[in-house]
Amino acid sequence: MIDSYPLLRPWLFSLDPEEAHRVTLGNLDRAQRWGLLRCFIDQPASDPRTICGITFPNPVGLAAGLDKDGQHIDALASLGFGFLEIGTVTPKPQAGNPKPRMFRLPEAQGIINRMGFNNDGVDACVKRVRQSEFWQNGGIVGLNIGKNATTPIEDAASDYVTALEAVYETAAYITINISSPNTQNLRALQGEEMLRSLLASVDLARKSLSDRYSVRKPLFLKIAPDLDSQDIGFIADLLLEFGIDAIIATNTTIAREAVQNLPFGNEAGGLSGAPVRQASTHIIKLLNERLANEVPIIGVGGIMSAQDAKEKMAAGASLIQLYSGLIYRGPKLISQCADALKTS
Ligand SMILES: Cc1cc2nc3c(=O)[nH]c(=O)nc-3n(C[C@H](O)[C@H](O)[C@H](O)COP(=O)(O)O)c2cc1C
C-alpha cells in the first residue's frame, strides 16, 4: 500500500507541534468515519500474545500521552494497534503547563515535552472510552492514571486511588504513572519508601475493587529511564511484594547529553524518541535480569524501526508501545513492527 506519510510530514513539521498533533488526529478521525483508514493502512497480521490474562491481538501498542482523553480511540485502533493506552488522566480536569510545551528535535529524531498532564479529568475519559466502538467490541484499552498538579505529593496515593476506582470497571489494565518529569515531585514516588507506601494503598484499593466487581484487573507500573541498577532492584522487589502485574519501561528522560547542542535541546521536560532508546533498553535488560520472567515487561522508548522493536523484545519485553516513532515514521511503523515481531 502507498505510504503517504513521507509526503505529509514536511507540511505537518511546518506547523507548531501541538497544532500538528491536533490537525493530524482530527483528520484521522474524519478518515476513520469515512471508512478510509482500514482501506489505506496496512493491517498487521494477527499475532496473539496472552499476558496478564489478556490476549493482545498483536504485541504493538499505542503509548500513553498521544490520546490523553480518549478522544480518538476508534481512529487510532484502525491503524492496527494491538492495544491502546489512554491517559494520563487525573482525578480532576487540569490545563497542564503553558504553551509552547512540545518541541521537535528532528536532527536527533527526538521530542521534548512538558505537557503536564493536561486532561479533561478521569470521568470524562472513562465516558469516551465506553462510547468507543473499539472498546464496545472488546478492543484492549489500558488506562494510565496520575495525580493532579495541585495535590501535594504526600497525598498522591489518594489521587491514584480515586482514579483507580473511576477507571476500574472500564480499563483492560491500569497503569500507575509515577515517571512523568512534568508534574512537580512526581518522580519522587519512585523512591523506595514512597513507592512502598503508594503501592500498598493501591494494592488495598484493588483488593476491595476486585471484590466489588468480582474481577481482578491487572495493574501496571510505568517507570523512568533515569534509574540505576539499585533503583531497579528495589522496584523489582516491590512489584513482587504488591503483586503488580507488569512494568512499562520507560517514560521520557530528563537526560540531555544527546541533544544539548541542538535547537530546543535544553528545553525543560521529558525527551523521547531515538535519544531515549538505549537508556530504555538498558532498563528493560536490568528488569529482566531481576524479574526472570516473573513480571512481564512492556518496552517503550525510541522505537523508530522494526529493528528497534526486535531489540526491545530481545532485551526482555513481551509487548511494545510506540509514540515518537509515529511522529517521525507515520502509522506504517505499526505494521512494520508487528510483522517483524511475528516472524522473529
Ligand atoms: C508529547 C508526549 C506526551 C506524553 N504524555 C505521556 C503521558 O501523559 N503519560 C505517560 O505515561 N507517558 C507520556 N508520554 C511518554 C510516552 O508514553 C513514552 O513513554 C515515551 O515518549 C517514550 O516512548 P517514545 O520514544 O516511543 O516516544 C508522552 C510522550 C510524549 C512525546
The ligand as an SDF file (V2000), in Angstrom:
LIG
                    3D

 31 33  0  0  0  0  0  0  0  0999 V2000
    4.0490   14.6470   23.8320 C   0  0  0  0  0  0  0  0  0  0  0  0
    4.1700   13.4620   24.7650 C   0  0  0  0  0  0  0  0  0  0  0  0
    3.2720   13.3170   25.8070 C   0  0  0  0  0  0  0  0  0  0  0  0
    3.3750   12.2230   26.6760 C   0  0  0  0  0  0  0  0  0  0  0  0
    2.4470   12.0850   27.6800 N   0  0  0  0  0  0  0  0  0  0  0  0
    2.5110   10.9920   28.4890 C   0  0  0  0  0  0  0  0  0  0  0  0
    1.5200   10.7820   29.4880 C   0  0  0  0  0  0  0  0  0  0  0  0
    0.5790   11.5530   29.6420 O   0  0  0  0  0  0  0  0  0  0  0  0
    1.6380    9.6770   30.2800 N   0  0  0  0  0  0  0  0  0  0  0  0
    2.6660    8.7600   30.1240 C   0  0  0  0  0  0  0  0  0  0  0  0
    2.7080    7.7630   30.8500 O   0  0  0  0  0  0  0  0  0  0  0  0
    3.5940    8.9300   29.1630 N   0  0  0  0  0  0  0  0  0  0  0  0
    3.5440   10.0090   28.3510 C   0  0  0  0  0  0  0  0  0  0  0  0
    4.4820   10.1670   27.3680 N   0  0  0  0  0  0  0  0  0  0  0  0
    5.6000    9.1890   27.2750 C   0  0  0  0  0  0  0  0  0  0  0  0
    5.3450    8.1020   26.2170 C   0  0  0  0  0  0  0  0  0  0  0  0
    4.2260    7.3220   26.5530 O   0  0  0  0  0  0  0  0  0  0  0  0
    6.5930    7.1980   26.1100 C   0  0  0  0  0  0  0  0  0  0  0  0
    6.7640    6.5100   27.3300 O   0  0  0  0  0  0  0  0  0  0  0  0
    7.8640    7.9620   25.7990 C   0  0  0  0  0  0  0  0  0  0  0  0
    7.6180    9.0080   24.8990 O   0  0  0  0  0  0  0  0  0  0  0  0
    8.9530    7.0620   25.2020 C   0  0  0  0  0  0  0  0  0  0  0  0
    8.4940    6.4480   24.0210 O   0  0  0  0  0  0  0  0  0  0  0  0
    8.8080    7.0220   22.5300 P   0  0  0  0  0  0  0  0  0  0  0  0
   10.2850    7.2760   22.4660 O   0  0  0  0  0  0  0  0  0  0  0  0
    8.3110    5.9670   21.6040 O   0  0  0  0  0  0  0  0  0  0  0  0
    8.0320    8.2950   22.4150 O   0  0  0  0  0  0  0  0  0  0  0  0
    4.4100   11.2620   26.4970 C   0  0  0  0  0  0  0  0  0  0  0  0
    5.3060   11.4110   25.4260 C   0  0  0  0  0  0  0  0  0  0  0  0
    5.2020   12.4860   24.5610 C   0  0  0  0  0  0  0  0  0  0  0  0
    6.1830   12.6110   23.4210 C   0  0  0  0  0  0  0  0  0  0  0  0
  1  2  1  0
  2  3  1  0
  2 30  2  0
  3  4  2  0
  4  5  1  0
  4 28  1  0
  5  6  2  0
  6  7  1  0
  6 13  1  0
  7  8  2  0
  7  9  1  0
  9 10  1  0
 10 11  2  0
 10 12  1  0
 12 13  2  0
 13 14  1  0
 14 15  1  0
 14 28  1  0
 15 16  1  0
 16 17  1  0
 16 18  1  0
 18 19  1  0
 18 20  1  0
 20 21  1  0
 20 22  1  0
 22 23  1  0
 23 24  1  0
 24 25  2  0
 24 26  1  0
 24 27  1  0
 28 29  2  0
 29 30  1  0
 30 31  1  0
M  END
$$$$
